Amino acid sequence: MQDKTINNAQLALRKQIIRSNGARPEHVEALLEARGVPTPRVMPAKRQDAARRGHMSLIVLDALRDGPKPAIQVTAHVAPRRPEITPEAAKQRTSQCLTKLKVRGLVALDGLVWRLA
């Protein structure tokens, strides 16, 4: 394993401990110090607008539960549920999500209309 990989894993562990309970992980910092890795003084806050893993898929699948819809109607369902992104980004992310769900076999495209598979 490369030194860089070990260092990054320890830094990630330090960040996770600080964010979960607010305590300084002295044991991890001691390991980093022994390896000669400087520990950052300030921990950046976790982004509040970051989507949870699978959140977009759930929104898109929820939109298709009522029946088949064209992509524009799916986007109209997504946009108010993701107010932190622009309408153009909502359109792009919906399209990407529908494509990924199609590859996974969860949705199908009939002409210009998406439906649950």
NORLIN-V441444 format. One record per residue. N is the residue number from 1. PHI is phi as a letter, one per 20 degrees, with the letter a starting at -180 (none if undefined). D_LAST is the distance of its C-alpha to the last C-alpha in Angstrom with 1 decimal. Layout:
# NORLIN-V441444
n=N phi=PHI d_last=D_LAST
n=N phi=PHI d_last=D_LAST
This chain:
# NORLIN-V441444
n=1 phi=none d_last=43.1
n=2 phi=f d_last=44.3
n=3 phi=g d_last=46.4
n=4 phi=f d_last=44.1
n=5 phi=f d_last=41.1
n=6 phi=f d_last=43.2
n=7 phi=f d_last=44.5
n=8 phi=f d_last=41.1
n=9 phi=f d_last=39.8
n=10 phi=f d_last=42.9
n=11 phi=f d_last=42.6
n=12 phi=f d_last=39.0
n=13 phi=f d_last=40.1
n=14 phi=g d_last=42.9
n=15 phi=f d_last=40.6
n=16 phi=f d_last=38.3
n=17 phi=f d_last=41.3
n=18 phi=f d_last=42.8
n=19 phi=f d_last=39.7
n=20 phi=f d_last=39.0
n=21 phi=c d_last=42.5
n=22 phi=m d_last=44.7
n=23 phi=e d_last=47.2
n=24 phi=f d_last=48.6
n=25 phi=e d_last=47.6
n=26 phi=g d_last=51.1
n=27 phi=f d_last=50.3
n=28 phi=f d_last=47.6
n=29 phi=f d_last=50.0
n=30 phi=f d_last=52.8
n=31 phi=f d_last=50.7
n=32 phi=f d_last=49.8
n=33 phi=f d_last=53.5
n=34 phi=f d_last=54.6
n=35 phi=e d_last=52.3
n=36 phi=n d_last=53.8
n=37 phi=e d_last=50.6
n=38 phi=f d_last=51.4
n=39 phi=e d_last=49.4
n=40 phi=f d_last=48.2
n=41 phi=f d_last=50.3
n=42 phi=d d_last=47.6
n=43 phi=e d_last=44.1
n=44 phi=f d_last=41.8
n=45 phi=f d_last=39.7
n=46 phi=f d_last=36.0
n=47 phi=f d_last=34.1
n=48 phi=e d_last=32.9
n=49 phi=e d_last=30.4
n=50 phi=f d_last=28.5
n=51 phi=f d_last=24.8
n=52 phi=f d_last=23.9
n=53 phi=f d_last=21.6
n=54 phi=n d_last=18.0
n=55 phi=f d_last=19.1
n=56 phi=f d_last=17.5
n=57 phi=f d_last=14.0
n=58 phi=f d_last=14.7
n=59 phi=f d_last=15.9
n=60 phi=f d_last=13.1
n=61 phi=f d_last=10.5
n=62 phi=f d_last=13.2
n=63 phi=f d_last=13.5
n=64 phi=e d_last=10.1
n=65 phi=f d_last=10.8
n=66 phi=f d_last=13.2
n=67 phi=p d_last=11.1
n=68 phi=f d_last=10.2
n=69 phi=b d_last=12.9
n=70 phi=f d_last=14.7
n=71 phi=g d_last=15.4
n=72 phi=f d_last=18.8
n=73 phi=f d_last=17.7
n=74 phi=f d_last=15.5
n=75 phi=f d_last=18.7
n=76 phi=f d_last=20.8
n=77 phi=f d_last=19.0
n=78 phi=f d_last=19.4
n=79 phi=g d_last=23.1
n=80 phi=f d_last=24.9
n=81 phi=e d_last=23.2
n=82 phi=c d_last=24.5
n=83 phi=f d_last=28.0
n=84 phi=f d_last=29.4
n=85 phi=d d_last=27.8
n=86 phi=f d_last=28.7
n=87 phi=g d_last=26.6
n=88 phi=f d_last=26.4
n=89 phi=f d_last=25.3
n=90 phi=f d_last=22.6
n=91 phi=f d_last=21.4
n=92 phi=f d_last=21.6
n=93 phi=f d_last=20.0
n=94 phi=f d_last=17.0
n=95 phi=f d_last=16.6
n=96 phi=f d_last=17.1
n=97 phi=f d_last=14.6
n=98 phi=f d_last=11.8
n=99 phi=f d_last=12.9
n=100 phi=f d_last=13.0
n=101 phi=f d_last=9.6
n=102 phi=f d_last=8.4
n=103 phi=f d_last=11.1
n=104 phi=f d_last=10.0
n=105 phi=n d_last=6.6
n=106 phi=e d_last=5.2
n=107 phi=c d_last=4.5
n=108 phi=c d_last=5.4
n=109 phi=d d_last=8.9
n=110 phi=d d_last=10.5
n=111 phi=m d_last=14.2
n=112 phi=d d_last=14.8
n=113 phi=d d_last=12.1
n=114 phi=e d_last=9.1
n=115 phi=b d_last=6.3
n=116 phi=f d_last=3.8
n=117 phi=e d_last=0.0
